[in-house]
Amino acid sequence: MDLLSLNSLLFFLFLLGFCAGNSVLPPGPMDVVLGKNLTIKITVTKNPGDIVIWNFNDGKNQNNIATLRPDNTVNVGDAYKTRGVSVDPNTGSLTVTSLKKEDSGDYSVTLLQSAATVTGDVLVRVLVPVSNVVIKSDLFEAIEYNSTVVLTCSSSGSYLTFTWTNGTTPIVSDGKRLTVVDTPPSTDGGSSKLTITGVLRSDLVGPITCTAKNTMEQATSPPFNLTVYYGPDDVTISPLKPSDYITSSSDFNLTCAAPSSSPPATFTWYHNKDEIKASGPVLTLKTIEAQGFGKNYADYTCRAQNAKTLRAVASPAVRFSVMEPISDAKISGPTGILIAGNSSANVSCQATSGNVTQISWIKDGTPLSENSRIMFSSDKSSLFISVLQKEDNGNYVCKLRNSVSEKEASYKMAVSFGPEPFKVEGKDEVKISTEVVLICSPPSTPPANITWKLNGTLLNVKTNKLVIENALYKDSGTYTCEAFNPVTGKTTTSTHTLSVKEEIIEGLSDGAIAGIVIACLVAVGACLALFFYCRQKVPVRPSAKQAIRLESPY
């Protein structure tokens, strides 16, 4: 059959199938992004030998896209020969690659089967990609309660809808303060307008974003922020209740804050009703004293002003007076070596400046009091320990106080003592091949130097623990631990006797063991008796001379 005859037959069958009118395509419209591929699937089964004809109508002209013949060859229409068109020989589905805007329109299929002819069509919309989503404002800045703000979101794309978001919260039109108006959907681009009347600071905390979308994709604008000036609503001052007396020349300061203010508020300070020459939210004690304030009780306040909203709010008042403090405490004590039983110690504590009204002494966290060895001076600025003992080791703290300040200093006293009498710890008896551990722990400060001896012979062990992994008989004897304190010059020793014994067979009673010993003795005696008996029975052979003498008659 020539090409002309085939085309005539296909046209006839197309007309016949069209009359059948049974849809074989999914419902439309089918949306595809510009530049992407389009695949339209047939919803009925295609049999081998069926003819599939695909056509396109843009509202003005109808063109043949492709025809699948009974031999599964595809005849592509002239307008689509360079478009990358294919028809699946098994299903009859159509694929068109790299869609263009002009590919929007009606796509129809005719399926010529042996028993029937069915047709279908579907509307395909080629959508311009959603892109270039931006927000613009009619104002660069706004004043809370006073300004009306209009934000416009525009985007490229087809058949767009818009949503607005403040942070993560959707912005919904209330028909009063907030209104949202979108342009009608079109094939190319769109916009949405958000109007906020009497703007509040919370309306644009943001970031504000706008999302444009169609059925295929969506895009969100870059975060948008619009400055809304507001406040101050309230002003705080801290500390609100300071001590009645403030330490002179200390780092004390007053801080004024207006957190609910944009832009940040500026501050003016007052002593009673007199303005203090100071700027910023912090008023230092140095500034107060430099201007001659603080000697008497007085009220201190600050006032916060917003240069944009022109609002001003005053803080509560705080009241105090300034006094001179104790500047520092210094403690001094012995710097040489202190030995228990031989040395004494004097520890003194003084203030660099300031009036001290109370002195207290503490040792290792416990208050000190006088006793037979510890005495304080009349003003308690020093303490004397007549004869030091090891218990005097520790940390000594003196605390100096007045009504506005407290200072303290510490002194670490190190008293050398020992080594004191001690005992070597360990087992007295062990079985052979077992481990032996002897421990020598003499009380001593600083720690004593340790040497070990066995039966007077020096061992190569310098630690307080002597370990014998597998004890032998030779390890029995007297062990001596010698402790020497190089500071006190004192040496103390302790001895320990160790006996290493043969392992005893377990499981036999004393009687059984005695029986075994007696049996062994009896066996030995029997052997000796047999030996002597045998010697008596053996004849004594004469020597050579005796034999000659017996044979000669002379």
VOGU-3710 file (C-alpha; in Angstrom, 3 decimals, decimal comma):
1> mdllslnsll> 0,000/0,000/0,000  1,442/3,392/-0,980  1,653/6,366/1,398  -1,323/8,136/-0,221  -3,561/5,086/0,208  -2,460/4,677/3,850  -3,158/8,305/4,647  -6,637/8,024/3,020  -7,383/4,928/5,104  -6,188/6,585/8,277
11> fflfllgfca> -8,308/9,652/7,564  -11,376/7,460/7,008  -10,763/5,486/10,173  -10,146/8,717/12,062  -13,548/9,996/11,034  -15,120/6,697/11,998  -13,396/6,640/15,393  -14,252/10,248/16,078  -17,867/9,345/15,722  -17,428/6,653/18,397
21> gnsvlppgpm> -16,538/9,408/20,888  -15,155/7,208/23,737  -12,442/9,124/25,691  -9,180/7,266/26,226  -7,122/10,113/27,812  -6,891/11,379/31,405  -8,976/14,423/32,345  -7,418/17,828/31,801  -6,095/20,324/31,905  -2,607/18,845/32,026
31> dvvlgknlti> -0,033/21,396/33,192  3,611/21,129/32,132  6,453/23,535/32,900  8,014/25,317/29,935  11,040/23,387/28,648  10,008/20,117/30,308  8,790/16,959/28,571  5,111/16,058/28,030  3,887/12,462/28,196  0,198/11,666/27,581
41> kitvtknpgd> -0,805/8,110/28,463  -3,734/6,195/26,924  -6,058/4,804/29,591  -7,197/1,786/27,591  -5,200/-1,231/26,441  -3,522/-1,025/23,045  -3,472/-4,301/21,158  -0,814/-5,372/18,665  -1,675/-4,081/15,205  -3,733/-1,113/16,516
51> iviwnfndgk> -3,178/2,210/14,809  -2,661/5,263/17,060  -3,027/8,760/15,625  -2,013/11,858/17,677  -3,106/15,388/16,625  -2,702/18,891/18,066  -5,069/21,898/17,828  -3,948/25,347/19,032  -7,393/26,865/18,407  -6,462/27,997/14,947
61> nqnniatlrp> -4,940/25,013/13,167  -4,902/21,239/13,610  -1,660/19,363/12,929  -0,788/15,697/12,954  1,862/14,999/15,603  2,572/11,334/14,951  0,974/8,084/13,791  1,859/4,615/15,106  1,347/2,085/12,289  0,424/-1,610/12,642
71> dntvnvgday> 4,062/-2,572/12,121  4,996/-0,320/15,105  6,748/2,231/12,905  6,025/5,889/13,705  5,248/8,524/11,103  6,019/11,959/12,658  4,166/14,983/11,313  6,111/17,604/9,400  5,761/20,228/12,152  7,254/17,857/14,757
81> ktrgvsvdpn> 10,077/16,147/12,910  12,686/18,193/14,825  10,829/18,201/18,170  11,814/14,849/19,649  8,380/13,186/19,355  7,907/9,488/20,162  5,023/7,036/20,510  5,369/4,007/22,792  4,726/0,926/20,601  3,372/-1,033/23,563
91> tgsltvtslk> 0,995/1,522/25,109  0,540/4,137/22,390  1,515/6,939/24,823  2,813/10,172/23,292  5,978/12,008/24,453  6,931/15,489/23,276  10,235/16,881/24,598  11,249/20,462/25,457  7,800/22,070/25,394  7,353/25,618/24,086
101> kedsgdysvt> 4,715/28,169/25,008  2,984/27,567/21,672  2,557/23,881/22,589  -0,424/24,865/24,775  -3,668/23,549/23,267  -5,814/20,461/22,676  -4,134/17,096/22,143  -6,327/14,325/20,631  -5,770/10,628/19,998  -7,554/8,141/17,750
111> llqsaatvtg> -7,105/4,442/18,515  -8,093/2,267/15,536  -8,745/-1,253/16,757  -10,161/-4,281/14,920  -13,434/-4,146/16,831  -13,850/-0,433/17,515  -12,422/3,031/17,107  -12,096/5,236/20,226  -10,952/8,811/20,557  -10,087/11,273/23,276
121> dvlvrvlvpv> -8,666/14,709/23,801  -7,118/16,659/26,628  -6,149/20,301/27,174  -2,429/20,862/27,837  -1,183/24,111/29,369  2,497/24,972/29,087  3,323/27,020/32,200  5,990/29,691/32,349  8,301/28,836/35,357  7,586/30,640/38,600
131> snvviksdlf> 10,511/33,022/39,167  11,601/36,523/40,185  9,306/36,698/43,214  9,996/40,041/44,930  8,340/42,283/47,520  8,379/46,055/47,310  7,021/48,635/49,740  5,587/52,083/49,132  7,371/53,255/52,345  10,975/52,966/53,479
141> eaieynstvv> 10,019/53,184/57,161  6,818/53,404/59,202  5,648/54,788/62,540  3,536/52,506/64,704  -0,177/53,480/64,826  0,411/56,308/62,336  1,484/54,743/59,011  -0,348/52,747/56,315  1,966/50,322/54,508  1,324/48,825/51,055
151> ltcsssgsyl> 3,466/45,809/50,049  3,373/44,503/46,471  4,538/40,990/45,546  5,199/40,372/41,842  6,310/37,211/40,053  6,855/35,704/36,614  4,897/32,550/35,798  1,559/31,268/34,547  -1,780/30,985/36,397  -0,338/32,211/39,694
161> tftwtngttp> -1,818/32,402/43,170  -0,117/34,178/46,112  0,220/33,661/49,870  1,815/35,984/52,450  3,672/34,892/55,581  4,954/36,757/58,635  7,714/34,492/59,936  5,848/31,186/59,983  2,366/32,675/60,435  0,157/33,139/57,364
171> ivsdgkrltv> -1,107/36,686/56,805  -4,854/36,574/56,251  -7,010/39,483/55,110  -9,454/40,669/57,779  -11,123/43,225/55,534  -10,260/46,023/57,977  -6,621/46,619/58,906  -5,250/43,891/56,642  -6,369/43,456/53,027  -4,900/41,251/50,262
181> vdtppstdgg> -5,791/41,734/46,586  -4,396/39,488/43,805  -4,391/40,166/40,059  -6,451/37,681/37,971  -4,490/34,563/36,861  -2,841/34,914/33,463  -0,424/33,049/31,243  2,481/35,346/32,061  3,074/36,845/35,495  0,943/38,208/38,321
191> sskltitgvl> 1,016/40,225/41,526  -0,540/40,528/44,986  -0,963/43,644/47,096  -0,964/43,592/50,940  -2,249/46,755/52,629  -1,731/47,317/56,390  -3,572/50,277/57,921  -2,340/51,704/61,256  0,666/49,412/61,175  1,755/47,681/64,392
201> rsdlvgpitc> 5,294/46,527/65,277  4,059/42,920/65,245  2,707/43,247/61,698  6,150/43,325/60,137  8,354/41,563/62,679  9,067/39,179/59,839  10,715/38,293/57,925  7,804/38,860/55,533  7,740/36,462/52,580  5,466/36,030/49,590
211> takntmeqat> 4,989/32,704/47,805  3,801/32,525/44,195  2,680/29,135/42,885  0,746/27,319/40,193  -0,195/23,678/39,825  3,363/22,621/38,971  5,766/24,636/41,103  6,198/27,503/43,491  8,807/30,065/44,525  9,213/32,270/47,585
221> sppfnltvyy> 10,502/35,815/47,676  13,629/36,803/49,568  12,809/37,778/53,181  11,508/41,319/53,370  11,801/43,562/56,409  10,357/47,007/56,854  11,413/49,100/59,811  8,501/50,069/62,048  9,468/52,622/64,694  7,736/52,319/68,065
231> gpddvtispl> 7,992/53,040/71,806  9,301/53,499/74,328  6,456/51,816/76,216  8,176/51,478/79,584  11,552/52,227/81,155  13,380/50,213/83,815  16,322/51,134/86,033  18,589/48,642/87,754  19,388/47,884/90,397  15,952/49,056/91,480
241> kpsdyitsss> 16,712/48,575/95,190  20,460/48,961/95,816  22,027/48,959/99,291  21,634/52,076/101,368  25,396/52,596/101,129  27,392/52,209/97,924  31,132/51,624/98,032  33,061/54,689/96,962  35,156/54,292/93,776  33,607/50,882/93,117
251> dfnltcaaps> 32,311/49,619/89,781  28,702/50,266/90,831  26,546/51,764/88,140  22,926/52,365/87,245  21,499/50,980/84,018  18,467/52,384/82,282  16,671/50,246/79,705  13,822/50,850/77,274  13,578/47,472/75,533  10,340/48,335/73,744
261> ssppatftwy> 11,784/51,140/71,643  12,823/51,329/68,003  15,094/53,036/67,237  16,877/52,622/70,586  15,958/55,356/73,001  18,339/58,036/74,212  18,623/58,708/77,943  18,863/61,684/80,291  19,890/61,192/83,972  18,749/63,156/87,036
271> hnkdeikasg> 19,963/63,540/90,649  16,754/64,500/92,409  15,624/67,162/89,914  19,104/68,194/88,798  20,262/66,899/85,422  23,490/64,883/85,484  25,920/65,481/82,661  25,922/61,912/81,336  24,809/60,191/78,159  23,887/56,617/77,366
281> pvltlktiea> 21,961/53,976/79,280  24,663/53,507/81,973  25,402/55,990/84,749  28,660/55,123/86,534  29,522/55,871/90,132  32,631/57,629/88,856  30,434/60,128/86,992  28,246/60,636/90,070  31,245/61,318/92,334  33,023/63,483/89,748
291> qgfgknyady> 30,050/65,886/89,699  29,880/66,082/93,500  26,819/63,875/93,938  26,393/60,854/96,217  27,488/62,260/99,577  23,921/62,330/100,840  20,861/60,184/100,226  19,263/61,192/96,937  16,901/59,962/94,204  18,308/58,946/90,813
301> tcraqnaktl> 16,099/58,631/87,708  16,480/58,428/83,948  14,224/59,495/81,059  14,081/57,613/77,722  13,250/59,456/74,482  12,540/58,105/70,962  13,693/60,479/68,220  11,284/58,977/65,637  8,069/58,539/67,624  8,872/61,601/69,831
311> ravaspavrf> 7,688/59,747/72,926  9,451/60,152/76,343  9,015/57,985/79,470  10,677/58,339/82,911  11,961/55,460/85,074  11,200/54,778/88,749  13,601/56,415/91,244  16,327/54,648/93,231  17,834/56,033/96,458  21,308/55,536/98,012
321> svmepisdak> 24,418/57,228/99,443  28,139/56,659/98,709  30,723/55,623/101,350  34,454/54,825/101,295  35,222/51,067/101,355  38,026/48,891/102,646  40,266/48,844/99,607  42,153/45,596/100,203  43,233/43,070/102,838  46,773/41,787/103,213
331> isgptgilia> 47,798/38,827/105,363  51,326/37,800/106,312  52,787/34,813/108,132  55,978/32,790/108,531  57,909/32,206/105,322  60,467/29,694/106,624  60,186/26,010/107,440  57,838/25,206/110,318  58,336/22,010/112,300  55,754/20,605/114,674
341> gnssanvscq> 56,828/20,738/118,318  59,680/23,200/117,635  58,263/26,248/115,809  55,811/29,039/116,627  53,885/31,277/114,210  52,517/34,817/114,082  49,958/35,698/111,387  48,766/39,293/110,912  46,128/40,936/108,704  45,852/44,606/107,685
351> atsgnvtqis> 43,701/46,797/105,427  45,441/48,894/102,777  42,922/51,693/103,327  39,479/52,205/104,780  38,059/51,955/108,253  37,927/48,377/109,602  35,217/47,800/112,178  35,349/44,030/112,466  37,998/41,306/112,012  37,323/37,589/112,093
361> wikdgtplse> 39,608/34,587/111,577  38,726/31,283/109,917  40,766/28,103/109,504  39,697/25,570/106,888  36,159/26,964/106,901  35,773/26,926/110,710  35,912/30,102/112,869  39,035/30,313/115,067  38,886/31,040/118,783  41,539/31,427/121,458
371> nsrimfssdk> 42,867/28,452/123,448  45,993/27,527/125,391  48,130/27,739/122,233  46,288/30,346/120,092  46,072/34,007/121,155  44,697/37,129/119,357  45,935/40,699/119,612  43,580/43,210/121,235  42,177/44,409/117,871  42,303/40,844/116,449
381> sslfisvlqk> 44,583/42,015/113,634  47,017/39,180/114,414  47,069/35,709/115,941  49,949/33,894/117,644  50,403/30,107/117,910  52,934/29,285/120,608  53,962/25,705/119,767  52,902/24,408/116,384  51,345/20,986/116,018  50,534/19,001/112,891
391> edngnyvckl> 46,873/19,985/113,352  47,851/23,610/112,646  48,350/22,782/108,974  45,678/24,479/106,837  44,295/27,595/105,207  43,911/30,686/107,410  41,528/33,449/106,290  41,077/36,882/107,810  37,927/38,887/106,997  37,833/42,676/107,300
401> rnsvsekeas> 34,442/44,414/107,350  32,717/47,760/107,576  29,184/48,852/106,678  29,830/49,057/102,939  32,484/46,475/102,184  34,141/43,229/103,120  37,592/42,025/102,140  39,467/38,862/102,952  42,912/37,380/102,530  44,257/33,876/103,058
411> ykmavsfgpe> 47,506/32,323/104,209  48,490/28,674/103,736  50,385/27,325/106,747  52,495/24,215/106,166  53,776/22,477/109,325  56,264/19,661/108,762  55,995/16,618/111,010  56,765/12,913/111,225  57,243/10,340/110,207  55,152/9,113/113,129
421> pfkvegkdev> 55,081/5,515/114,369  53,375/3,160/111,989  52,872/-0,524/111,286  53,696/-2,514/108,161  50,533/-4,119/106,889  50,541/-7,554/105,207  50,208/-11,300/105,785  52,492/-13,101/108,263  52,385/-16,487/106,511  51,911/-17,333/102,849
431> kistevvlic> 52,185/-20,465/100,713  54,985/-20,787/98,275  54,447/-19,273/94,768  51,712/-16,890/95,986  51,790/-13,088/95,831  52,924/-11,062/98,834  52,021/-7,380/99,323  53,466/-5,340/102,205  52,349/-1,734/102,696  54,186/0,948/104,634
441> sppstppani> 52,191/4,179/105,248  53,924/6,433/107,779  52,103/9,723/108,629  54,492/12,452/107,439  54,534/15,959/105,916  56,185/16,208/103,502  55,808/12,537/102,505  58,679/10,426/103,842  61,346/8,728/101,735  60,870/4,950/101,963
451> twklngtlln> 63,498/2,152/101,950  62,970/-1,597/102,486  65,305/-4,241/103,975  65,090/-8,027/104,271  67,002/-9,448/107,206  69,085/-6,274/107,216  69,870/-6,362/103,480  68,746/-3,288/101,471  66,157/-4,007/98,794  65,716/-2,090/95,542
461> vktnklvien> 62,241/-0,781/96,465  61,599/2,942/97,094  57,789/3,006/97,275  55,487/2,398/100,204  54,291/-0,876/98,640  56,515/-3,944/98,371  55,200/-6,672/96,046  56,564/-10,232/95,645  54,734/-11,889/92,755  55,774/-15,533/93,452
471> alykdsgtyt> 57,039/-16,050/97,000  59,930/-18,498/97,558  61,442/-19,971/100,742  64,247/-17,431/100,508  61,681/-14,619/100,791  61,006/-15,627/104,403  62,453/-13,344/107,040  62,151/-9,952/108,716  61,177/-7,028/106,499  62,009/-3,514/107,689
481> ceafnpvtgk> 60,364/-0,339/106,303  62,429/2,769/107,016  60,717/6,194/106,619  62,843/9,364/106,512  61,503/12,968/106,480  64,212/15,208/104,933  62,666/18,344/106,503  62,268/17,194/110,103  65,334/14,908/109,840  63,375/12,223/111,617
491> tttsthtlsv> 63,541/8,514/110,770  61,007/5,899/111,861  61,076/2,169/111,169  58,687/-0,739/111,417  59,329/-4,476/110,944  57,222/-7,357/109,694  58,045/-11,080/109,801  57,045/-13,195/106,800  57,066/-16,995/106,629  56,844/-18,793/103,264
501> keeiieglsd> 55,693/-22,441/103,719  55,211/-25,559/101,581  51,684/-26,057/100,392  49,830/-28,563/102,640  47,820/-31,365/101,049  44,250/-30,718/101,837  41,604/-33,372/102,504  43,634/-35,665/104,970  42,957/-35,771/108,680  45,708/-35,628/111,309
511> gaiagiviac> 45,327/-39,349/111,995  45,689/-40,204/108,323  48,838/-38,181/108,057  50,273/-39,897/111,222  49,454/-43,305/109,758  51,287/-42,474/106,552  54,373/-41,407/108,544  54,347/-44,590/110,701  53,949/-46,786/107,615  56,937/-45,109/106,020
521> lvavgaclal> 59,051/-45,748/109,170  58,023/-49,394/109,315  58,918/-49,854/105,649  62,359/-48,356/106,207  62,972/-50,660/109,233  61,977/-53,745/107,287  64,389/-52,857/104,506  67,278/-52,502/106,985  66,520/-55,860/108,678  66,452/-57,658/105,358
531> ffycrqkvpv> 69,807/-56,142/104,414  71,599/-57,419/107,537  69,997/-60,859/107,305  71,270/-61,340/103,771  74,870/-60,453/104,758  74,929/-63,186/107,363  73,834/-65,936/104,924  76,434/-65,253/102,220  79,724/-67,457/102,809  83,062/-65,708/103,106
541> rpsakqairl> 85,513/-66,775/100,433  89,200/-67,222/101,582  91,833/-65,037/100,202  94,598/-66,403/97,866  97,187/-66,735/100,636  94,754/-68,580/102,851  93,988/-70,996/100,037  97,699/-71,791/99,445  98,249/-72,285/103,127  95,437/-74,800/103,326
551> espy> 96,658/-76,816/100,362  100,318/-77,126/101,550  101,126/-79,874/104,103  103,916/-77,797/105,485
//
